[in-house]
Amino acid sequence: MDVHIKVGVIGPLWMKELLQRCFNLFPSMTPIFRLSDQLSDAVVFTKDLREQVDCLLFSGKAPYLTARMEIPAHLPSFYIPLKGSGLYRVLYLLNKKQTLSHISFDGIQVPYIEIARQSLHESFTYSHFNELVHAENVDEVVEYHKAIIENNPNSAVITSLKLISERLSDLGIINKWLKPTEEDIIVILERLLLSTTQRKQKETQIVFGRISVDHSTLMKDFTTEKQLQKRIHDIYKSLLNFAEQFDAYLTALNDAEYLFVTNRGTFERITEGYKSLPLLNDVKKSLNINLSIGIGFGTTAFESGKNARFALYQAQDYGGQCGFIVREDRKVFGPIDLVSPIKYPLSITDAKLLSLAEKSGINAVHLEKALAMIKRNDQNEFTAQDVANMLGITVRSAHRILQAWLDVKIVEVVGTEKLTSRGRPRQVFSMINNEEL
């Protein structure tokens, strides 16, 4: 698939020609430059670009850190790292003037310094400013270098920030500004291309959604065919409004089930990363109707449609009035509106779980689902009623499952619970070695 990527580029003016040469090697990327020698402009540029581009590229860690609070969570962002290639160049330039016995560094990792020193058979000692360098601590970095130079004759500074280099030059301190090289830029552009292409491909995935309407109350509340058809029309109208938010195509399979088609990027943005599905509450409030929604992701339409059907089963098993997602990796995620949704595989591949399930004679998915729900609720003590609620089954079936799990030591009885003066006490169970499962 041909993917065209708009890259917002934020950095100093001197880098434009260098960056443009590197971008020329990547025809599928179009750079949108916002350049300034003022570090604080990185914030303004980020605000300007964040709605226009597919990703952001900063000239270094300092502008990235300066602007990071303005970068939306969904927008991939990269900065050009300082590595060994630029270091060899500045060491060569410094040694052309004099042989140095000590060098003070900032903004480059110590392993790169060691590799360069050993590769060049250099004997200089060095100091390293260990904290991140950014706009707020420029004074601190300058004072650090100044103190090092005063205590080490025949020394110089290699700094990662132009502003620091200028300040040191004003103080008469020998220094070199460590700049990114073409090699550094090309490496990060390759990473950017791979990451953003994969993201764009995922965003364009077809998403199928199946909506099941619980009509049980309709038969009780509406006695005439006209009333019933009007209510079905109102439901369809609400679903059309919902589909419009997602730029989705909606079709009715029958009066009780509907299908919509959208893409993953739109679905993720409108649901705020699977945190909100307002249709459920809106329809419940306005029409007093319960819905179950299954969302299917996939790399093909067939896979998405199949996963949507499985997701709908999960929502209905959970009790309805909720939405579940089945992803392309067959992982289940939901309910969508919960702060801490459960996650479990649709098919179990874990050897230990399969073995335990086989010994107990109980569906392995039930075991995995129960574990996921217990972990989510931080609830390692539970009754048969709790298990019934978790799995959407009867209390009698839950008792049968728990007895089978007791036999193979998946759970143990840790106490009893008596809620009223009448009735038998309820056993309280706990998973054995839950962390290992």
C-alpha positions in Angstrom: 0.0 0.0 0.0 1.3 3.4 -0.9 1.5 5.5 2.3 2.2 9.2 2.1 3.4 10.6 5.4 3.5 14.3 6.5 6.3 14.9 9.0 6.3 18.1 11.1 10.0 19.0 11.5 11.0 21.3 14.4 14.6 22.5 14.8 17.1 25.3 14.2 17.5 27.2 11.0 20.9 25.8 10.2 19.6 22.2 9.8 17.1 22.8 7.0 19.5 22.0 4.1 20.9 19.0 5.9 17.4 17.7 6.8 16.1 18.3 3.2 18.9 16.2 1.8 18.0 13.4 4.0 14.3 13.6 3.3 15.1 13.5 -0.4 16.1 9.9 0.2 12.5 9.1 1.4 10.0 10.0 -1.3 7.0 8.8 0.7 7.6 11.5 3.4 6.9 15.2 3.0 8.6 17.4 5.6 6.7 20.5 6.9 9.4 22.7 8.4 9.1 24.9 11.4 12.6 26.2 12.2 13.9 28.7 14.7 17.1 29.3 16.7 14.9 30.0 19.7 14.4 26.8 21.7 11.2 28.1 23.2 9.6 28.2 19.7 9.4 24.4 19.8 6.2 24.8 21.9 4.6 27.2 19.4 5.6 25.0 16.5 4.2 21.8 18.1 0.8 23.5 18.7 0.8 24.7 15.1 1.7 21.3 13.6 0.0 18.7 15.7 -3.3 18.7 13.8 -1.7 18.9 10.4 0.9 16.1 10.3 1.1 12.3 10.8 4.2 12.5 13.1 6.7 15.0 14.6 10.4 15.0 14.3 12.5 17.2 16.6 16.1 18.1 15.9 17.2 16.8 19.3 16.2 15.8 22.8 16.2 19.4 24.1 13.4 20.8 21.8 11.5 17.5 22.3 11.6 17.9 26.0 10.7 21.6 25.8 7.5 20.8 23.7 6.6 17.4 25.1 3.5 18.6 27.1 2.0 19.8 23.8 2.4 16.6 21.9 -1.0 14.6 21.8 -0.7 11.0 23.0 -1.9 9.6 19.7 0.8 11.5 17.6 4.0 9.6 17.0 7.0 11.8 17.9 10.7 11.3 17.4 13.9 13.2 18.0 17.3 12.9 16.4 19.7 11.3 18.9 23.3 12.3 19.2 25.5 9.3 18.5 29.1 8.5 17.7 29.3 9.8 14.2 29.0 13.4 15.2 31.4 12.9 18.1 34.3 11.7 15.9 33.9 15.0 13.9 34.1 17.3 16.9 37.0 15.4 18.5 38.9 15.8 15.2 38.2 19.5 15.1 39.3 20.0 18.7 42.4 18.0 18.3 43.4 20.0 15.3 44.0 22.9 17.6 45.6 21.2 20.6 46.0 17.9 22.4 43.4 17.9 25.2 43.9 16.1 28.5 40.2 16.4 29.7 36.8 17.0 28.0 33.5 17.9 29.6 30.4 16.4 27.9 26.7 16.9 28.0 23.8 15.4 26.0 25.6 12.3 24.7 25.6 8.9 26.3 28.7 7.7 28.0 29.0 4.4 26.0 29.3 6.5 22.8 32.1 8.5 24.4 33.9 5.3 25.5 33.6 3.7 22.0 35.0 6.9 20.3 37.8 7.3 22.8 39.0 3.7 22.4 38.5 3.6 18.6 40.7 6.7 18.2 43.2 5.5 20.8 42.7 8.7 22.8 44.0 9.1 26.3 41.9 12.1 27.5 39.9 11.8 30.7 36.3 13.2 30.7 33.5 14.4 32.8 29.8 14.0 31.9 26.7 16.0 32.9 24.5 13.2 33.9 21.1 14.9 33.7 18.9 15.6 30.7 19.8 18.9 29.0 16.8 21.2 28.2 15.8 24.9 28.1 15.2 25.1 31.9 18.7 23.9 33.1 21.0 25.7 30.6 22.4 27.9 33.4 23.1 24.8 35.5 24.9 23.0 32.6 27.0 26.1 31.8 28.1 26.3 35.5 28.9 22.6 35.5 31.2 23.0 32.5 32.7 26.2 33.9 33.7 24.4 37.1 35.2 21.5 35.3 37.3 23.7 33.0 38.6 25.7 36.0 39.8 22.6 37.8 41.2 20.9 34.7 43.9 22.7 32.7 44.2 22.0 29.0 40.5 21.0 28.8 37.5 21.8 26.6 33.7 21.2 26.4 31.6 19.2 23.9 28.0 20.3 24.3 24.7 19.1 22.7 23.0 22.5 22.7 23.9 25.6 20.6 22.8 28.0 23.3 25.2 26.4 25.8 28.0 26.6 23.2 27.4 30.3 22.7 27.3 31.0 26.4 30.6 29.1 26.9 32.2 31.0 24.0 31.2 34.3 25.6 33.1 33.1 28.7 36.2 32.3 26.6 35.9 28.5 27.1 37.0 26.3 24.3 34.1 24.2 23.1 32.4 22.4 20.2 28.8 22.0 19.5 27.9 18.4 18.9 25.5 18.3 16.0 23.6 15.5 14.4 25.1 14.0 11.2 23.4 12.8 8.1 23.9 9.3 9.3 22.0 10.0 12.6 19.1 11.7 10.7 18.8 8.8 8.1 18.6 6.2 10.9 15.8 8.1 12.7 13.9 8.6 9.4 14.1 4.9 8.8 12.6 4.3 12.2 10.0 7.0 11.7 9.0 5.6 8.3 8.6 2.0 9.7 6.6 3.1 12.7 4.3 5.6 11.0 3.7 3.3 8.0 2.6 0.5 10.3 0.4 2.9 12.2 -1.3 4.3 9.1 -1.8 0.8 7.8 -3.4 -0.2 11.1 -5.5 3.0 11.1 -7.0 2.1 7.7 -8.0 -1.4 8.8 -11.7 -2.1 8.2 -13.7 -2.3 11.5 -17.0 -4.2 11.6 -19.5 -3.6 14.3 -22.5 -5.7 15.1 -25.3 -4.1 17.2 -27.9 -6.4 18.8 -31.1 -4.8 20.1 -32.9 -6.4 23.0 -36.6 -6.2 21.9 -38.0 -8.0 24.9 -39.4 -4.9 26.4 -41.0 -3.7 23.1 -43.4 -6.6 23.1 -44.7 -5.7 26.5 -44.8 -1.9 26.2 -46.3 -1.6 22.7 -49.5 -3.3 21.8 -50.1 -2.2 18.2 -48.1 -2.9 15.1 -47.9 0.9 14.4 -46.4 1.6 17.8 -43.9 -1.2 17.4 -42.8 0.0 13.9 -42.4 3.6 15.1 -40.2 2.5 18.0 -38.0 0.4 15.6 -37.8 3.5 13.3 -36.6 5.6 16.3 -34.0 3.0 17.1 -32.7 3.0 13.5 -32.6 6.8 13.6 -30.4 6.7 16.7 -28.1 4.2 15.2 -27.8 6.3 12.0 -26.7 9.3 14.2 -24.2 7.0 15.9 -22.8 5.8 12.6 -22.5 9.3 11.3 -20.1 10.2 14.2 -17.8 7.3 13.0 -18.2 8.1 9.2 -19.6 4.6 9.1 -21.9 2.7 6.8 -24.9 1.3 8.6 -27.3 -1.5 7.4 -30.0 -3.4 9.2 -29.7 -7.2 9.1 -33.1 -7.4 10.7 -35.2 -5.5 13.3 -32.9 -6.8 16.1 -29.4 -6.6 14.6 -27.5 -4.0 12.7 -24.1 -3.9 11.0 -21.8 -0.9 10.6 -18.5 -0.5 8.9 -15.8 2.1 9.6 -12.0 2.2 9.9 -9.8 1.7 12.9 -8.3 5.2 13.1 -11.7 6.9 13.2 -13.1 4.4 15.7 -10.1 4.9 18.1 -10.4 8.7 17.9 -14.1 8.8 18.5 -14.0 6.3 21.4 -11.0 8.1 22.8 -8.9 5.0 22.7 -11.8 2.6 23.6 -12.8 4.6 26.7 -16.2 5.8 25.5 -19.2 4.4 23.6 -22.0 6.9 24.3 -24.5 5.1 22.1 -25.2 2.6 24.9 -26.3 5.1 27.5 -28.0 7.5 24.9 -30.3 4.8 23.6 -31.0 3.4 27.1 -31.9 6.9 28.3 -34.0 8.0 25.4 -35.6 4.8 24.3 -35.2 2.5 27.3 -33.6 -0.1 25.1 -30.6 -2.3 25.9 -27.9 -2.9 23.3 -25.0 -5.3 22.9 -22.2 -4.2 20.6 -19.4 -6.3 19.1 -16.5 -4.6 17.4 -14.2 -6.7 15.2 -10.7 -5.6 14.0 -8.9 -7.5 11.3 -6.5 -7.2 8.3 -9.3 -8.4 6.0 -13.0 -7.7 5.8 -13.7 -11.4 6.4 -11.5 -11.4 9.6 -13.1 -8.2 10.9 -16.6 -9.4 10.3 -15.9 -12.8 12.0 -14.3 -11.0 15.0 -17.3 -8.7 15.3 -19.6 -11.7 15.6 -17.4 -13.2 18.4 -17.2 -9.8 20.1 -21.0 -9.6 20.1 -21.2 -13.0 21.8 -18.8 -11.7 24.5 -21.0 -8.6 25.1 -24.1 -10.7 25.3 -22.4 -13.3 27.7 -21.4 -10.3 29.9 -25.0 -9.5 30.3 -25.6 -7.0 27.5 -25.8 -3.2 27.6 -22.1 -3.1 26.8 -19.6 -3.3 24.0 -16.6 -5.7 23.5 -13.8 -5.7 20.9 -12.1 -8.7 19.4 -8.8 -7.6 17.9 -6.9 -9.1 14.9 -4.7 -11.1 17.4 -7.9 -12.7 18.8 -7.6 -10.9 22.1 -10.9 -9.8 23.7 -11.1 -6.3 25.2 -14.1 -4.9 27.1 -16.5 -3.7 28.3 -15.5 -0.5 26.4 -17.0 2.0 28.9 -15.2 0.6 32.0 -12.2 2.4 33.5 -10.4 -1.0 33.8 -11.7 -3.3 31.1 -10.9 -7.0 31.1 -8.5 -8.5 28.5 -8.4 -12.2 27.6 -7.6 -14.3 24.6 -10.5 -15.6 22.5 -8.7 -18.9 22.2 -6.4 -20.2 24.8 -2.8 -21.2 23.9 -1.2 -21.1 27.3 0.0 -24.7 28.0 -0.6 -24.5 31.8 -4.1 -23.1 31.4 -5.0 -25.7 28.8 -3.7 -28.5 31.0 -5.7 -27.3 34.1 -8.8 -26.8 32.0 -8.4 -30.3 30.5 -8.0 -31.8 34.0 -11.1 -30.0 35.3 -13.2 -30.7 32.2 -14.1 -27.0 32.0 -13.8 -24.6 29.0 -10.3 -23.0 29.1 -11.8 -19.7 28.0 -14.0 -19.7 31.2 -10.8 -20.1 33.3 -8.9 -17.4 31.4 -11.9 -15.0 31.5 -12.4 -15.5 35.3 -8.7 -14.9 35.9 -8.9 -11.7 33.9 -11.9 -10.4 35.7 -10.5 -11.3 39.2 -7.3 -9.5 38.3 -9.2 -6.4 37.0 -11.4 -6.2 40.2 -8.4 -7.0 42.5 -10.8 -9.6 43.9 -9.0 -12.9 44.8 -11.9 -13.9 47.1 -15.2 -14.7 45.5 -18.4 -16.8 45.8 -20.2 -18.9 43.2 -22.5 -16.0 42.7 -19.5 -13.8 41.8 -18.3 -16.4 39.3 -21.8 -16.6 37.8 -21.8 -12.8 37.3 -18.3 -12.8 35.9 -19.0 -15.4 33.3 -22.7 -14.7 32.5 -23.8 -18.1 33.6 -26.2 -19.6 36.2 -25.2 -20.0 39.8 -25.7 -23.7 39.4 -23.2 -23.8 36.5 -20.8 -21.7 38.5 -21.0 -24.3 41.4 -20.2 -27.0 38.9 -17.2 -25.1 37.6 -15.9 -24.3 41.0 -16.2 -27.9 42.2 -14.2 -29.0 39.1 -11.5 -26.4 39.9 -11.4 -27.5 43.5 -10.7 -31.0 42.4 -7.6 -30.0 40.3 -6.5 -27.3 42.9 -7.1 -24.3 40.8 -9.1 -22.8 43.7 -9.4 -23.4 47.4 -12.1 -22.7 50.0 -10.9 -19.9 52.3 -14.1 -19.3 54.3 -17.9 -19.0 54.4 -20.2 -16.0 54.0 -23.6 -15.8 55.6 -25.6 -12.7 54.6 -28.9 -13.3 56.3 -30.3 -15.4 59.2 -31.9 -17.7 56.7 -30.3 -19.9 54.1 -27.1 -21.9 53.9 -23.7 -20.1 54.3 -22.0 -19.5 51.0 -18.5 -20.8 50.4 -15.8 -18.2 49.7 -13.1 -19.3 47.2 -9.6 -18.0 46.2 -7.4 -18.8 43.2 -4.3 -20.9 44.2 -1.0 -19.4 42.9 -3.0 -16.8 40.9 0.1 -14.9 39.9 1.6 -18.0 38.2 -1.5 -18.5 36.2 
